[in-house]
Amino acid sequence: MNQADSERMEGQLQGIGIQPHDASNAGSLPDIVVLNTCSIRDHAEQKVYSYIGPHAKRKREGEDVTIIVAGCV
């Protein structure tokens, strides 16, 4: 279910001109981070918190980054 939701969200974001981050561009970081997860499993919930960490640090340091957490967390 999350995979289908994630694909739908990706399509909607691309529809308004937001493109996926090119991870092969060494040193570049995304301006928008979208994490779609579910808290039914504790492991998935813990993983999302660990993924948020580095981006939250960027935000606290004043970078213009948008963090979106979706799903049932």
Predicted model as a PDB file, atoms N, CA, C, CB and O in Angstrom, pLDDT in the B-factor column:
MODEL        1                                                                  
ATOM      1  N   MET A   1       0.822  -1.194   0.000  1.00 58.00           N  
ATOM      2  CA  MET A   1       0.000   0.000   0.000  1.00 58.00           C  
ATOM      3  C   MET A   1       0.865   1.257   0.000  1.00 58.00           C  
ATOM      4  CB  MET A   1      -0.934  -0.002   1.204  1.00 58.00           C  
ATOM      5  O   MET A   1       0.597   2.188  -0.760  1.00 58.00           O  
ATOM      6  N   ASN A   2       1.895   1.298   0.839  1.00 77.00           N  
ATOM      7  CA  ASN A   2       2.755   2.474   0.878  1.00 77.00           C  
ATOM      8  C   ASN A   2       3.437   2.719  -0.459  1.00 77.00           C  
ATOM      9  CB  ASN A   2       3.796   2.325   1.969  1.00 77.00           C  
ATOM     10  O   ASN A   2       3.626   3.866  -0.864  1.00 77.00           O  
ATOM     11  N   GLN A   3       3.808   1.640  -1.146  1.00 84.00           N  
ATOM     12  CA  GLN A   3       4.456   1.794  -2.453  1.00 84.00           C  
ATOM     13  C   GLN A   3       3.508   2.494  -3.416  1.00 84.00           C  
ATOM     14  CB  GLN A   3       4.888   0.417  -3.023  1.00 84.00           C  
ATOM     15  O   GLN A   3       3.914   3.422  -4.116  1.00 84.00           O  
ATOM     16  N   ALA A   4       2.272   2.070  -3.459  1.00 88.00           N  
ATOM     17  CA  ALA A   4       1.295   2.695  -4.354  1.00 88.00           C  
ATOM     18  C   ALA A   4       1.059   4.151  -3.959  1.00 88.00           C  
ATOM     19  CB  ALA A   4      -0.035   1.915  -4.331  1.00 88.00           C  
ATOM     20  O   ALA A   4       0.985   5.022  -4.826  1.00 88.00           O  
ATOM     21  N   ASP A   5       0.941   4.421  -2.665  1.00 89.00           N  
ATOM     22  CA  ASP A   5       0.762   5.801  -2.188  1.00 89.00           C  
ATOM     23  C   ASP A   5       1.970   6.659  -2.557  1.00 89.00           C  
ATOM     24  CB  ASP A   5       0.543   5.823  -0.658  1.00 89.00           C  
ATOM     25  O   ASP A   5       1.818   7.801  -2.991  1.00 89.00           O  
ATOM     26  N   SER A   6       3.165   6.106  -2.383  1.00 89.00           N  
ATOM     27  CA  SER A   6       4.388   6.849  -2.704  1.00 89.00           C  
ATOM     28  C   SER A   6       4.461   7.177  -4.185  1.00 89.00           C  
ATOM     29  CB  SER A   6       5.623   6.051  -2.288  1.00 89.00           C  
ATOM     30  O   SER A   6       4.833   8.290  -4.560  1.00 89.00           O  
ATOM     31  N   GLU A   7       4.110   6.218  -5.028  1.00 92.00           N  
ATOM     32  CA  GLU A   7       4.119   6.458  -6.476  1.00 92.00           C  
ATOM     33  C   GLU A   7       3.094   7.522  -6.855  1.00 92.00           C  
ATOM     34  CB  GLU A   7       3.834   5.152  -7.243  1.00 92.00           C  
ATOM     35  O   GLU A   7       3.354   8.354  -7.725  1.00 92.00           O  
ATOM     36  N   ARG A   8       1.948   7.500  -6.216  1.00 93.00           N  
ATOM     37  CA  ARG A   8       0.911   8.493  -6.483  1.00 93.00           C  
ATOM     38  C   ARG A   8       1.394   9.888  -6.066  1.00 93.00           C  
ATOM     39  CB  ARG A   8      -0.397   8.126  -5.739  1.00 93.00           C  
ATOM     40  O   ARG A   8       1.208  10.859  -6.799  1.00 93.00           O  
ATOM     41  N   MET A   9       2.012   9.978  -4.888  1.00 93.00           N  
ATOM     42  CA  MET A   9       2.541  11.261  -4.427  1.00 93.00           C  
ATOM     43  C   MET A   9       3.643  11.756  -5.368  1.00 93.00           C  
ATOM     44  CB  MET A   9       3.083  11.136  -2.985  1.00 93.00           C  
ATOM     45  O   MET A   9       3.695  12.941  -5.695  1.00 93.00           O  
ATOM     46  N   GLU A  10       4.516  10.856  -5.800  1.00 93.00           N  
ATOM     47  CA  GLU A  10       5.585  11.246  -6.722  1.00 93.00           C  
ATOM     48  C   GLU A  10       4.993  11.815  -8.014  1.00 93.00           C  
ATOM     49  CB  GLU A  10       6.501  10.038  -7.037  1.00 93.00           C  
ATOM     50  O   GLU A  10       5.459  12.838  -8.514  1.00 93.00           O  
ATOM     51  N   GLY A  11       3.982  11.161  -8.545  1.00 95.00           N  
ATOM     52  CA  GLY A  11       3.334  11.644  -9.762  1.00 95.00           C  
ATOM     53  C   GLY A  11       2.713  13.019  -9.576  1.00 95.00           C  
ATOM     54  O   GLY A  11       2.805  13.874 -10.458  1.00 95.00           O  
ATOM     55  N   GLN A  12       2.084  13.230  -8.433  1.00 95.00           N  
ATOM     56  CA  GLN A  12       1.474  14.539  -8.161  1.00 95.00           C  
ATOM     57  C   GLN A  12       2.534  15.624  -8.016  1.00 95.00           C  
ATOM     58  CB  GLN A  12       0.615  14.475  -6.890  1.00 95.00           C  
ATOM     59  O   GLN A  12       2.356  16.733  -8.520  1.00 95.00           O  
ATOM     60  N   LEU A  13       3.621  15.321  -7.341  1.00 94.00           N  
ATOM     61  CA  LEU A  13       4.699  16.303  -7.187  1.00 94.00           C  
ATOM     62  C   LEU A  13       5.333  16.629  -8.538  1.00 94.00           C  
ATOM     63  CB  LEU A  13       5.771  15.779  -6.212  1.00 94.00           C  
ATOM     64  O   LEU A  13       5.621  17.791  -8.824  1.00 94.00           O  
ATOM     65  N   GLN A  14       5.548  15.615  -9.363  1.00 95.00           N  
ATOM     66  CA  GLN A  14       6.098  15.864 -10.696  1.00 95.00           C  
ATOM     67  C   GLN A  14       5.123  16.678 -11.536  1.00 95.00           C  
ATOM     68  CB  GLN A  14       6.427  14.539 -11.403  1.00 95.00           C  
ATOM     69  O   GLN A  14       5.535  17.475 -12.379  1.00 95.00           O  
ATOM     70  N   GLY A  15       3.835  16.477 -11.304  1.00 96.00           N  
ATOM     71  CA  GLY A  15       2.809  17.226 -12.027  1.00 96.00           C  
ATOM     72  C   GLY A  15       2.850  18.722 -11.745  1.00 96.00           C  
ATOM     73  O   GLY A  15       2.382  19.524 -12.553  1.00 96.00           O  
ATOM     74  N   ILE A  16       3.412  19.099 -10.590  1.00 96.00           N  
ATOM     75  CA  ILE A  16       3.535  20.531 -10.284  1.00 96.00           C  
ATOM     76  C   ILE A  16       4.980  21.012 -10.452  1.00 96.00           C  
ATOM     77  CB  ILE A  16       3.049  20.814  -8.848  1.00 96.00           C  
ATOM     78  O   ILE A  16       5.348  22.091  -9.989  1.00 96.00           O  
ATOM     79  N   GLY A  17       5.781  20.192 -11.119  1.00 95.00           N  
ATOM     80  CA  GLY A  17       7.131  20.619 -11.489  1.00 95.00           C  
ATOM     81  C   GLY A  17       8.247  20.232 -10.540  1.00 95.00           C  
ATOM     82  O   GLY A  17       9.382  20.671 -10.727  1.00 95.00           O  
ATOM     83  N   ILE A  18       7.968  19.434  -9.539  1.00 93.00           N  
ATOM     84  CA  ILE A  18       9.017  18.998  -8.608  1.00 93.00           C  
ATOM     85  C   ILE A  18       9.599  17.691  -9.131  1.00 93.00           C  
ATOM     86  CB  ILE A  18       8.456  18.822  -7.144  1.00 93.00           C  
ATOM     87  O   ILE A  18       8.877  16.713  -9.323  1.00 93.00           O  
ATOM     88  N   GLN A  19      10.904  17.681  -9.359  1.00 91.00           N  
ATOM     89  CA  GLN A  19      11.573  16.514  -9.914  1.00 91.00           C  
ATOM     90  C   GLN A  19      12.332  15.751  -8.833  1.00 91.00           C  
ATOM     91  CB  GLN A  19      12.525  16.931 -11.032  1.00 91.00           C  
ATOM     92  O   GLN A  19      12.760  16.335  -7.838  1.00 91.00           O  
ATOM     93  N   PRO A  20      12.497  14.433  -9.033  1.00 91.00           N  
ATOM     94  CA  PRO A  20      13.258  13.643  -8.058  1.00 91.00           C  
ATOM     95  C   PRO A  20      14.698  14.146  -7.948  1.00 91.00           C  
ATOM     96  CB  PRO A  20      13.247  12.153  -8.449  1.00 91.00           C  
ATOM     97  O   PRO A  20      15.267  14.650  -8.916  1.00 91.00           O  
ATOM     98  N   HIS A  21      15.263  14.006  -6.784  1.00 90.00           N  
ATOM     99  CA  HIS A  21      16.648  14.398  -6.536  1.00 90.00           C  
ATOM    100  C   HIS A  21      17.587  13.460  -7.285  1.00 90.00           C  
ATOM    101  CB  HIS A  21      16.963  14.389  -5.019  1.00 90.00           C  
ATOM    102  O   HIS A  21      17.381  12.247  -7.299  1.00 90.00           O  
ATOM    103  N   ASP A  22      18.612  14.023  -7.902  1.00 85.00           N  
ATOM    104  CA  ASP A  22      19.615  13.231  -8.614  1.00 85.00           C  
ATOM    105  C   ASP A  22      20.707  12.842  -7.622  1.00 85.00           C  
ATOM    106  CB  ASP A  22      20.213  14.025  -9.831  1.00 85.00           C  
ATOM    107  O   ASP A  22      21.630  13.617  -7.371  1.00 85.00           O  
ATOM    108  N   ALA A  23      20.598  11.651  -7.066  1.00 81.00           N  
ATOM    109  CA  ALA A  23      21.537  11.207  -6.040  1.00 81.00           C  
ATOM    110  C   ALA A  23      22.943  11.000  -6.599  1.00 81.00           C  
ATOM    111  CB  ALA A  23      21.043   9.920  -5.406  1.00 81.00           C  
ATOM    112  O   ALA A  23      23.902  10.935  -5.830  1.00 81.00           O  
ATOM    113  N   SER A  24      23.085  10.897  -7.917  1.00 84.00           N  
ATOM    114  CA  SER A  24      24.415  10.706  -8.496  1.00 84.00           C  
ATOM    115  C   SER A  24      25.221  12.001  -8.495  1.00 84.00           C  
ATOM    116  CB  SER A  24      24.298  10.170  -9.917  1.00 84.00           C  
ATOM    117  O   SER A  24      26.429  11.971  -8.732  1.00 84.00           O  
ATOM    118  N   ASN A  25      24.574  13.138  -8.233  1.00 80.00           N  
ATOM    119  CA  ASN A  25      25.253  14.425  -8.162  1.00 80.00           C  
ATOM    120  C   ASN A  25      25.882  14.551  -6.769  1.00 80.00           C  
ATOM    121  CB  ASN A  25      24.259  15.614  -8.453  1.00 80.00           C  
ATOM    122  O   ASN A  25      25.251  15.028  -5.826  1.00 80.00           O  
ATOM    123  N   ALA A  26      27.129  14.117  -6.667  1.00 76.00           N  
ATOM    124  CA  ALA A  26      27.820  14.072  -5.368  1.00 76.00           C  
ATOM    125  C   ALA A  26      27.804  15.436  -4.681  1.00 76.00           C  
ATOM    126  CB  ALA A  26      29.272  13.597  -5.551  1.00 76.00           C  
ATOM    127  O   ALA A  26      28.100  16.466  -5.286  1.00 76.00           O  
ATOM    128  N   GLY A  27      27.457  15.405  -3.425  1.00 80.00           N  
ATOM    129  CA  GLY A  27      27.470  16.623  -2.631  1.00 80.00           C  
ATOM    130  C   GLY A  27      26.183  17.417  -2.660  1.00 80.00           C  
ATOM    131  O   GLY A  27      26.003  18.316  -1.839  1.00 80.00           O  
ATOM    132  N   SER A  28      25.289  17.116  -3.570  1.00 87.00           N  
ATOM    133  CA  SER A  28      24.027  17.863  -3.611  1.00 87.00           C  
ATOM    134  C   SER A  28      23.002  17.206  -2.687  1.00 87.00           C  
ATOM    135  CB  SER A  28      23.479  17.938  -5.063  1.00 87.00           C  
ATOM    136  O   SER A  28      22.997  15.989  -2.501  1.00 87.00           O  
ATOM    137  N   LEU A  29      22.152  18.027  -2.125  1.00 90.00           N  
ATOM    138  CA  LEU A  29      21.108  17.538  -1.232  1.00 90.00           C  
ATOM    139  C   LEU A  29      19.757  18.037  -1.736  1.00 90.00           C  
ATOM    140  CB  LEU A  29      21.362  18.000   0.237  1.00 90.00           C  
ATOM    141  O   LEU A  29      19.680  19.109  -2.337  1.00 90.00           O  
ATOM    142  N   PRO A  30      18.687  17.269  -1.497  1.00 92.00           N  
ATOM    143  CA  PRO A  30      17.363  17.692  -1.967  1.00 92.00           C  
ATOM    144  C   PRO A  30      16.832  18.892  -1.198  1.00 92.00           C  
ATOM    145  CB  PRO A  30      16.379  16.543  -1.856  1.00 92.00           C  
ATOM    146  O   PRO A  30      17.136  19.074  -0.019  1.00 92.00           O  
ATOM    147  N   ASP A  31      16.024  19.717  -1.890  1.00 92.00           N  
ATOM    148  CA  ASP A  31      15.355  20.857  -1.258  1.00 92.00           C  
ATOM    149  C   ASP A  31      14.091  20.423  -0.532  1.00 92.00           C  
ATOM    150  CB  ASP A  31      15.016  21.921  -2.301  1.00 92.00           C  
ATOM    151  O   ASP A  31      13.653  21.070   0.420  1.00 92.00           O  
ATOM    152  N   ILE A  32      13.508  19.315  -0.995  1.00 93.00           N  
ATOM    153  CA  ILE A  32      12.286  18.769  -0.403  1.00 93.00           C  
ATOM    154  C   ILE A  32      12.526  17.297  -0.112  1.00 93.00           C  
ATOM    155  CB  ILE A  32      11.047  18.965  -1.348  1.00 93.00           C  
ATOM    156  O   ILE A  32      12.992  16.559  -0.980  1.00 93.00           O  
ATOM    157  N   VAL A  33      12.215  16.869   1.093  1.00 93.00           N  
ATOM    158  CA  VAL A  33      12.365  15.471   1.485  1.00 93.00           C  
ATOM    159  C   VAL A  33      10.977  14.956   1.861  1.00 93.00           C  
ATOM    160  CB  VAL A  33      13.389  15.306   2.680  1.00 93.00           C  
ATOM    161  O   VAL A  33      10.325  15.501   2.751  1.00 93.00           O  
ATOM    162  N   VAL A  34      10.531  13.900   1.175  1.00 92.00           N  
ATOM    163  CA  VAL A  34       9.229  13.299   1.466  1.00 92.00           C  
ATOM    164  C   VAL A  34       9.468  11.885   1.975  1.00 92.00           C  
ATOM    165  CB  VAL A  34       8.298  13.297   0.200  1.00 92.00           C  
ATOM    166  O   VAL A  34      10.081  11.065   1.291  1.00 92.00           O  
ATOM    167  N   LEU A  35       8.986  11.610   3.164  1.00 89.00           N  
ATOM    168  CA  LEU A  35       9.083  10.276   3.746  1.00 89.00           C  
ATOM    169  C   LEU A  35       7.665   9.761   3.956  1.00 89.00           C  
ATOM    170  CB  LEU A  35       9.893  10.290   5.093  1.00 89.00           C  
ATOM    171  O   LEU A  35       6.874  10.363   4.683  1.00 89.00           O  
ATOM    172  N   ASN A  36       7.358   8.646   3.314  1.00 87.00           N  
ATOM    173  CA  ASN A  36       6.037   8.040   3.438  1.00 87.00           C  
ATOM    174  C   ASN A  36       6.215   6.711   4.150  1.00 87.00           C  
ATOM    175  CB  ASN A  36       5.347   7.853   2.038  1.00 87.00           C  
ATOM    176  O   ASN A  36       6.879   5.812   3.634  1.00 87.00           O  
ATOM    177  N   THR A  37       5.633   6.581   5.317  1.00 83.00           N  
ATOM    178  CA  THR A  37       5.861   5.390   6.116  1.00 83.00           C  
ATOM    179  C   THR A  37       4.611   5.005   6.888  1.00 83.00           C  
ATOM    180  CB  THR A  37       7.023   5.607   7.071  1.00 83.00           C  
ATOM    181  O   THR A  37       3.563   5.642   6.782  1.00 83.00           O  
ATOM    182  N   CYS A  38       4.754   3.963   7.653  1.00 75.00           N  
ATOM    183  CA  CYS A  38       3.637   3.475   8.453  1.00 75.00           C  
ATOM    184  C   CYS A  38       4.161   3.060   9.819  1.00 75.00           C  
ATOM    185  CB  CYS A  38       2.913   2.290   7.750  1.00 75.00           C  
ATOM    186  O   CYS A  38       5.252   2.498   9.922  1.00 75.00           O  
ATOM    187  N   SER A  39       3.410   3.327  10.841  1.00 68.00           N  
ATOM    188  CA  SER A  39       3.878   3.005  12.195  1.00 68.00           C  
ATOM    189  C   SER A  39       3.328   1.682  12.707  1.00 68.00           C  
ATOM    190  CB  SER A  39       3.494   4.110  13.150  1.00 68.00           C  
ATOM    191  O   SER A  39       3.443   1.379  13.895  1.00 68.00           O  
ATOM    192  N   ILE A  40       2.735   0.900  11.826  1.00 71.00           N  
ATOM    193  CA  ILE A  40       2.220  -0.395  12.283  1.00 71.00           C  
ATOM    194  C   ILE A  40       3.379  -1.255  12.776  1.00 71.00           C  
ATOM    195  CB  ILE A  40       1.444  -1.123  11.142  1.00 71.00           C  
ATOM    196  O   ILE A  40       3.259  -1.989  13.757  1.00 71.00           O  
ATOM    197  N   ARG A  41       4.512  -1.144  12.066  1.00 68.00           N  
ATOM    198  CA  ARG A  41       5.705  -1.866  12.507  1.00 68.00           C  
ATOM    199  C   ARG A  41       6.656  -0.881  13.164  1.00 68.00           C  
ATOM    200  CB  ARG A  41       6.398  -2.597  11.318  1.00 68.00           C  
ATOM    201  O   ARG A  41       6.952   0.172  12.600  1.00 68.00           O  
ATOM    202  N   ASP A  42       7.129  -1.216  14.338  1.00 72.00           N  
ATOM    203  CA  ASP A  42       8.036  -0.325  15.065  1.00 72.00           C  
ATOM    204  C   ASP A  42       9.306  -0.072  14.266  1.00 72.00           C  
ATOM    205  CB  ASP A  42       8.387  -0.916  16.437  1.00 72.00           C  
ATOM    206  O   ASP A  42       9.831   1.041  14.285  1.00 72.00           O  
ATOM    207  N   HIS A  43       9.811  -1.084  13.561  1.00 76.00           N  
ATOM    208  CA  HIS A  43      11.042  -0.923  12.782  1.00 76.00           C  
ATOM    209  C   HIS A  43      10.886   0.166  11.727  1.00 76.00           C  
ATOM    210  CB  HIS A  43      11.430  -2.247  12.116  1.00 76.00           C  
ATOM    211  O   HIS A  43      11.789   0.984  11.548  1.00 76.00           O  
ATOM    212  N   ALA A  44       9.766   0.186  11.034  1.00 74.00           N  
ATOM    213  CA  ALA A  44       9.528   1.213  10.008  1.00 74.00           C  
ATOM    214  C   ALA A  44       9.466   2.594  10.649  1.00 74.00           C  
ATOM    215  CB  ALA A  44       8.219   0.925   9.234  1.00 74.00           C  
ATOM    216  O   ALA A  44       9.977   3.563  10.087  1.00 74.00           O  
ATOM    217  N   GLU A  45       8.852   2.688  11.804  1.00 76.00           N  
ATOM    218  CA  GLU A  45       8.752   3.980  12.490  1.00 76.00           C  
ATOM    219  C   GLU A  45      10.139   4.466  12.910  1.00 76.00           C  
ATOM    220  CB  GLU A  45       7.823   3.872  13.723  1.00 76.00           C  
ATOM    221  O   GLU A  45      10.449   5.649  12.768  1.00 76.00           O  
ATOM    222  N   GLN A  46      10.965   3.569  13.422  1.00 81.00           N  
ATOM    223  CA  GLN A  46      12.314   3.955  13.846  1.00 81.00           C  
ATOM    224  C   GLN A  46      13.166   4.375  12.645  1.00 81.00           C  
ATOM    225  CB  GLN A  46      12.994   2.791  14.599  1.00 81.00           C  
ATOM    226  O   GLN A  46      13.975   5.297  12.742  1.00 81.00           O  
ATOM    227  N   LYS A  47      12.979   3.694  11.517  1.00 83.00           N  
ATOM    228  CA  LYS A  47      13.740   4.045  10.314  1.00 83.00           C  
ATOM    229  C   LYS A  47      13.416   5.456   9.843  1.00 83.00           C  
ATOM    230  CB  LYS A  47      13.453   3.046   9.193  1.00 83.00           C  
ATOM    231  O   LYS A  47      14.319   6.191   9.443  1.00 83.00           O  
ATOM    232  N   VAL A  48      12.159   5.844   9.881  1.00 85.00           N  
ATOM    233  CA  VAL A  48      11.798   7.184   9.414  1.00 85.00           C  
ATOM    234  C   VAL A  48      12.428   8.245  10.299  1.00 85.00           C  
ATOM    235  CB  VAL A  48      10.272   7.356   9.386  1.00 85.00           C  
ATOM    236  O   VAL A  48      12.863   9.286   9.806  1.00 85.00           O  
ATOM    237  N   TYR A  49      12.483   7.995  11.600  1.00 85.00           N  
ATOM    238  CA  TYR A  49      13.122   8.964  12.492  1.00 85.00           C  
ATOM    239  C   TYR A  49      14.613   9.096  12.170  1.00 85.00           C  
ATOM    240  CB  TYR A  49      12.929   8.547  13.966  1.00 85.00           C  
ATOM    241  O   TYR A  49      15.170  10.192  12.226  1.00 85.00           O  
ATOM    242  N   SER A  50      15.253   7.977  11.833  1.00 88.00           N  
ATOM    243  CA  SER A  50      16.678   8.058  11.507  1.00 88.00           C  
ATOM    244  C   SER A  50      16.893   8.768  10.171  1.00 88.00           C  
ATOM    245  CB  SER A  50      17.300   6.651  11.465  1.00 88.00           C  
ATOM    246  O   SER A  50      17.909   9.439   9.996  1.00 88.00           O  
ATOM    247  N   TYR A  51      15.961   8.635   9.228  1.00 89.00           N  
ATOM    248  CA  TYR A  51      16.074   9.342   7.943  1.00 89.00           C  
ATOM    249  C   TYR A  51      15.836  10.838   8.113  1.00 89.00           C  
ATOM    250  CB  TYR A  51      15.077   8.769   6.926  1.00 89.00           C  
ATOM    251  O   TYR A  51      16.450  11.646   7.416  1.00 89.00           O  
ATOM    252  N   ILE A  52      14.961  11.208   9.023  1.00 92.00           N  
ATOM    253  CA  ILE A  52      14.660  12.623   9.247  1.00 92.00           C  
ATOM    254  C   ILE A  52      15.861  13.346   9.856  1.00 92.00           C  
ATOM    255  CB  ILE A  52      13.430  12.772  10.162  1.00 92.00           C  
ATOM    256  O   ILE A  52      16.117  14.507   9.538  1.00 92.00           O  
ATOM    257  N   GLY A  53      16.587  12.667  10.720  1.00 93.00           N  
ATOM    258  CA  GLY A  53      17.668  13.274  11.486  1.00 93.00           C  
ATOM    259  C   GLY A  53      18.600  14.202  10.708  1.00 93.00           C  
ATOM    260  O   GLY A  53      18.716  15.372  11.071  1.00 93.00           O  
ATOM    261  N   PRO A  54      19.265  13.732   9.658  1.00 92.00           N  
ATOM    262  CA  PRO A  54      20.202  14.593   8.934  1.00 92.00           C  
ATOM    263  C   PRO A  54      19.521  15.798   8.280  1.00 92.00           C  
ATOM    264  CB  PRO A  54      20.921  13.787   7.877  1.00 92.00           C  
ATOM    265  O   PRO A  54      20.112  16.875   8.203  1.00 92.00           O  
ATOM    266  N   HIS A  55      18.290  15.625   7.813  1.00 93.00           N  
ATOM    267  CA  HIS A  55      17.580  16.733   7.163  1.00 93.00           C  
ATOM    268  C   HIS A  55      17.079  17.741   8.201  1.00 93.00           C  
ATOM    269  CB  HIS A  55      16.395  16.199   6.326  1.00 93.00           C  
ATOM    270  O   HIS A  55      17.060  18.945   7.946  1.00 93.00           O  
ATOM    271  N   ALA A  56      16.677  17.245   9.367  1.00 94.00           N  
ATOM    272  CA  ALA A  56      16.275  18.155  10.449  1.00 94.00           C  
ATOM    273  C   ALA A  56      17.475  18.984  10.888  1.00 94.00           C  
ATOM    274  CB  ALA A  56      15.687  17.365  11.656  1.00 94.00           C  
ATOM    275  O   ALA A  56      17.331  20.167  11.197  1.00 94.00           O  
ATOM    276  N   LYS A  57      18.643  18.382  10.919  1.00 95.00           N  
ATOM    277  CA  LYS A  57      19.867  19.105  11.280  1.00 95.00           C  
ATOM    278  C   LYS A  57      20.136  20.214  10.266  1.00 95.00           C  
ATOM    279  CB  LYS A  57      21.076  18.137  11.355  1.00 95.00           C  
ATOM    280  O   LYS A  57      20.489  21.331  10.645  1.00 95.00           O  
ATOM    281  N   ARG A  58      19.970  19.910   8.983  1.00 94.00           N  
ATOM    282  CA  ARG A  58      20.135  20.928   7.944  1.00 94.00           C  
ATOM    283  C   ARG A  58      19.192  22.094   8.192  1.00 94.00           C  
ATOM    284  CB  ARG A  58      19.887  20.328   6.548  1.00 94.00           C  
ATOM    285  O   ARG A  58      19.584  23.257   8.104  1.00 94.00           O  
ATOM    286  N   LYS A  59      17.942  21.765   8.503  1.00 95.00           N  
ATOM    287  CA  LYS A  59      16.923  22.801   8.732  1.00 95.00           C  
ATOM    288  C   LYS A  59      17.278  23.655   9.946  1.00 95.00           C  
ATOM    289  CB  LYS A  59      15.532  22.159   8.927  1.00 95.00           C  
ATOM    290  O   LYS A  59      17.163  24.880   9.903  1.00 95.00           O  
ATOM    291  N   ARG A  60      17.707  23.010  11.021  1.00 96.00           N  
ATOM    292  CA  ARG A  60      18.102  23.754  12.227  1.00 96.00           C  
ATOM    293  C   ARG A  60      19.284  24.683  11.952  1.00 96.00           C  
ATOM    294  CB  ARG A  60      18.460  22.781  13.360  1.00 96.00           C  
ATOM    295  O   ARG A  60      19.417  25.733  12.581  1.00 96.00           O  
ATOM    296  N   GLU A  61      20.140  24.288  11.006  1.00 96.00           N  
ATOM    297  CA  GLU A  61      21.304  25.101  10.662  1.00 96.00           C  
ATOM    298  C   GLU A  61      20.969  26.207   9.665  1.00 96.00           C  
ATOM    299  CB  GLU A  61      22.397  24.220  10.096  1.00 96.00           C  
ATOM    300  O   GLU A  61      21.852  26.942   9.224  1.00 96.00           O  
ATOM    301  N   GLY A  62      19.694  26.321   9.315  1.00 96.00           N  
ATOM    302  CA  GLY A  62      19.253  27.433   8.479  1.00 96.00           C  
ATOM    303  C   GLY A  62      19.098  27.137   7.002  1.00 96.00           C  
ATOM    304  O   GLY A  62      18.773  28.037   6.227  1.00 96.00           O  
ATOM    305  N   GLU A  63      19.324  25.889   6.589  1.00 94.00           N  
ATOM    306  CA  GLU A  63      19.126  25.557   5.174  1.00 94.00           C  
ATOM    307  C   GLU A  63      17.637  25.592   4.831  1.00 94.00           C  
ATOM    308  CB  GLU A  63      19.723  24.161   4.848  1.00 94.00           C  
ATOM    309  O   GLU A  63      16.778  25.324   5.671  1.00 94.00           O  
ATOM    310  N   ASP A  64      17.366  25.924   3.595  1.00 95.00           N  
ATOM    311  CA  ASP A  64      15.984  25.981   3.115  1.00 95.00           C  
ATOM    312  C   ASP A  64      15.594  24.588   2.622  1.00 95.00           C  
ATOM    313  CB  ASP A  64      15.815  27.053   1.974  1.00 95.00           C  
ATOM    314  O   ASP A  64      15.683  24.292   1.431  1.00 95.00           O  
ATOM    315  N   VAL A  65      15.167  23.754   3.540  1.00 95.00           N  
ATOM    316  CA  VAL A  65      14.758  22.395   3.206  1.00 95.00           C  
ATOM    317  C   VAL A  65      13.362  22.156   3.776  1.00 95.00           C  
ATOM    318  CB  VAL A  65      15.777  21.346   3.756  1.00 95.00           C  
ATOM    319  O   VAL A  65      13.067  22.530   4.911  1.00 95.00           O  
ATOM    320  N   THR A  66      12.520  21.536   2.979  1.00 95.00           N  
ATOM    321  CA  THR A  66      11.169  21.191   3.407  1.00 95.00           C  
ATOM    322  C   THR A  66      11.129  19.701   3.699  1.00 95.00           C  
ATOM    323  CB  THR A  66      10.110  21.580   2.328  1.00 95.00           C  
ATOM    324  O   THR A  66      11.542  18.898   2.862  1.00 95.00           O  
ATOM    325  N   ILE A  67      10.641  19.321   4.868  1.00 95.00           N  
ATOM    326  CA  ILE A  67      10.545  17.914   5.263  1.00 95.00           C  
ATOM    327  C   ILE A  67       9.069  17.562   5.395  1.00 95.00           C  
ATOM    328  CB  ILE A  67      11.316  17.639   6.608  1.00 95.00           C  
ATOM    329  O   ILE A  67       8.329  18.175   6.164  1.00 95.00           O  
ATOM    330  N   ILE A  68       8.663  16.562   4.627  1.00 92.00           N  
ATOM    331  CA  ILE A  68       7.263  16.115   4.652  1.00 92.00           C  
ATOM    332  C   ILE A  68       7.250  14.665   5.115  1.00 92.00           C  
ATOM    333  CB  ILE A  68       6.574  16.268   3.236  1.00 92.00           C  
ATOM    334  O   ILE A  68       7.922  13.817   4.529  1.00 92.00           O  
ATOM    335  N   VAL A  69       6.491  14.381   6.160  1.00 90.00           N  
ATOM    336  CA  VAL A  69       6.318  13.016   6.629  1.00 90.00           C  
ATOM    337  C   VAL A  69       4.862  12.651   6.399  1.00 90.00           C  
ATOM    338  CB  VAL A  69       6.725  12.860   8.141  1.00 90.00           C  
ATOM    339  O   VAL A  69       3.955  13.308   6.911  1.00 90.00           O  
ATOM    340  N   ALA A  70       4.651  11.603   5.631  1.00 88.00           N  
ATOM    341  CA  ALA A  70       3.296  11.162   5.296  1.00 88.00           C  
ATOM    342  C   ALA A  70       3.114   9.711   5.730  1.00 88.00           C  
ATOM    343  CB  ALA A  70       3.019  11.318   3.772  1.00 88.00           C  
ATOM    344  O   ALA A  70       4.079   9.027   6.070  1.00 88.00           O  
ATOM    345  N   GLY A  71       1.904   9.268   5.715  1.00 83.00           N  
ATOM    346  CA  GLY A  71       1.601   7.909   6.141  1.00 83.00           C  
ATOM    347  C   GLY A  71       0.953   7.959   7.505  1.00 83.00           C  
ATOM    348  O   GLY A  71       0.384   8.979   7.894  1.00 83.00           O  
ATOM    349  N   CYS A  72       1.039   6.872   8.222  1.00 78.00           N  
ATOM    350  CA  CYS A  72       0.309   6.808   9.498  1.00 78.00           C  
ATOM    351  C   CYS A  72       1.214   6.944  10.709  1.00 78.00           C  
ATOM    352  CB  CYS A  72      -0.449   5.510   9.592  1.00 78.00           C  
ATOM    353  O   CYS A  72       0.841   6.522  11.804  1.00 78.00           O  
ATOM    354  N   VAL A  73       2.396   7.524  10.537  1.00 67.00           N  
ATOM    355  CA  VAL A  73       3.272   7.752  11.690  1.00 67.00           C  
ATOM    356  C   VAL A  73       2.700   8.879  12.531  1.00 67.00           C  
ATOM    357  CB  VAL A  73       4.726   8.086  11.239  1.00 67.00           C  
ATOM    358  O   VAL A  73       3.279   9.240  13.556  1.00 67.00           O  
TER     359      VAL A  73                                                      
ENDMDL                                                                          
END                                                                             
